[in-house]
Amino acid sequence: MGSRGLILTVAILALVAGACSGTRVSQGDLMGVAMAEPTPKPDFTLTDTEGERFQFAEETEGKLTLLYFGYTYCPDICPVHLAQIAEAFDQIPQISGQAKVVFVSVDPERDTPERIRTFLDNFDSGFVGLTGTPEEIRAAEEALGVPPSVKEGNGEDYTVGHTGQVFAWAADGLLYAQYPFGTRQSAWINDLELLSRITPEEA
């Protein structure tokens, strides 16, 4: 084969490889805090706002999944996170139907199912709200590997210290990135579009 033929062959192979890997996502392309190595989705079971048991891994299988631990009385971080996610999905509606946003309350003492549902509906009625016993919530935190939430203060106006980032799994069931408080809206849109391209068939 002449040099010209060799160059043409290499070019064709490069194009084919690019086409085959076109929906792959490099960790370096993500604007959130990318995981050094994507990890499998944890499994835990809590109760949704309709009173039904919700097995996290099973109910979100094959979906782009965002998980956040928070509480409805949270004065700042929780509503900002949820508002940003809702706004991002408003700007890329073709992706919202492929996704599950799951909010786990870390304040079962005050967060009734009805209150959680009303709180989430302020952002998006499709967001899933979960609650459970303190022991079940602690088990969910342990399954994810985050520090346990802690009640801070006395009386009715107490706050709850909890992990402050949103966790994002692609449809292949792997955790690719975390999103701390202060993540820019442009980063959300960039990463949701990228993560939506990862399909279970690529696992």
N, C-alpha and C positions, 0 to 999 in steps of 0.2 A: 504494500500500500504506500503511495507517495505521501509526501508531507502534507499536501493540500487535502488529500483524502483523510489523513489522520486527524487533521485539525477539524474537518467537517464532522467526523465521527465523534470526537470529543465534545464538540458544540452540541450535537444532537443529544448525546447522553446527558449533558448538563441540563438541557431543556426538559428532558423527560424526568430527570431527578427532581428538578424544581417543580414540575407539575404534580408529581406524586407527593411532594412534601409541602405543597402550597398551603395547606391548612394547619401545618405544624406551627407551634408558637415557641419562640425562643424565650427563655426566662428573662433575657436582657431586654426584650421588647416591652415587658410589663413595667408599669410605672408605680405599682404598689410595691410592698415589701415582698419580693419573690422568695419562695422557699428554696433552700439550697438543693433539696431533692423533694419532688412532689410526693405527698404521702396519702394513703387511702383514707376515705371518709370514715369517721368513727360511727359506732352504732350505739344508740341509746333510745329509750322510749319515754315520752312524756304525754301530756294530754292537751289536745287543741281546744280552741275556744268554743267548739261545738260539743265538747265532752267526750270526744273520741280519742282513743289511744293512737299516738302518732309515733311510728318507728322511723327514726330519722333517715337511716341509710336506705331503707326500703321505699319510703314515701318520696324520696328525692332522687331515686335511681334514674340515670339517664338525663338528668337535668343540670344545667348550670345552677349552682346552689350557693346562696349567701347566707351565712349564719351569724347572728349577733346576740350576745347576752346583754340584757339591759333591764330597765324597769320604767314603768309609766310615770313615776314621780321624778324621774331624772331631770335635773334642771337645764342641762345643756348638751352633753355629748350624745345621748341617745336620740333625741329628736333631730339633731343636726345630721347624724349618720343616716337616719331613715329618710329624711327630707332629701338628702343628696342622692340616695339610691333611687328614690321615686322620680326625682327630676331627671336623672340619667336615663331611666327607662322611658320617660316621656319623650326624650330626644332620640332614642333608638327603639321605638315601639316594636320593631320586628324581632327584637331579642327578648323582650319582656315575656312573651308567650312561651319561650323556651326555658324560663328561669323560675326558681323557687327562692323566695326570700323568707327566712325563718327567724323569728324573734323569740328568744327564750327569756321569760321573766325570772329575775333573780330575787324577786320580792313577793313570794307567795302569800305573805301575811296581808298585804294590801292589794295586790294585783289579782282581782277576780277575773274569771274568763270574760265577763261582760266589759269590764274596764279595759282589759287588754284589747278586745275587739274594737271598742270605740277609739282607743288610742291609735291603733294601727290604721283604722279607716281614715284618719286624718291625713295619711300619707298615701296609702294604696290599699284598697279593699282586698286585693289578692295576696297581701302579705299574710303569712301563717304565724299565729301566735300560740306559744306553748307555755304550759305551767306544770307544776307537780308538787310533790312534797319536798321539803328541804333536802331529804336524802336523795330523791330522784334527781333534783337539780344538781346536787353535788356530784352524783354519779355521771351526769352529762358533762360537767366541767372536767372531771377526771378523765373521761373518755377522750376529750379533746386535748387534754394535757395543759389546761390553763389553771392559774391559781384560783382557789375557791373564793366566791364572793363573800363579803364581810359586812355585816350591819354596823353602821357607824352613827353613834349618837343615841339619845333617848327620846321618849315621847313620840308623838305622831309625825313629827317633821324629820325623822331620821333619814339619813342617806344610806346608800349601799355601794361599797367599793367593789368594783368588778372589772374583769378584763375589758379593755376599751376598743379592741379592734374587731373589724368584720373579717370573717374567713370566707374564702372563695374557692369552691371546687368546680372544675369543669364537668362536662357530661360524662367523662370517662371515670368519674369517681375519685379523682386525685386533687389534693389541695395544692394549688399553685401559688397563692399569694395571700397576704394579710393587708388590711387597710386601716391604719391608725386614724385617730381623730386628727383632722386637719388635712386629710387627703383632698386634693383639688378635684373639682368637678371634671376637668379635662382628663384627669387620670382615671376616674371612674369610667368615663365613656370609652377611652382608649382601651382599657383592660377588659371591660365587658364585651366589647366587640371582638377582641382577640380570643378571650376564653370561650366565647360562643362558637368559635370555629373548631374547637377540639371536640371530636365526637367519640362515642364509645368504641367504634371500630378501630380507632387509632391506638387504643390502649395496648 
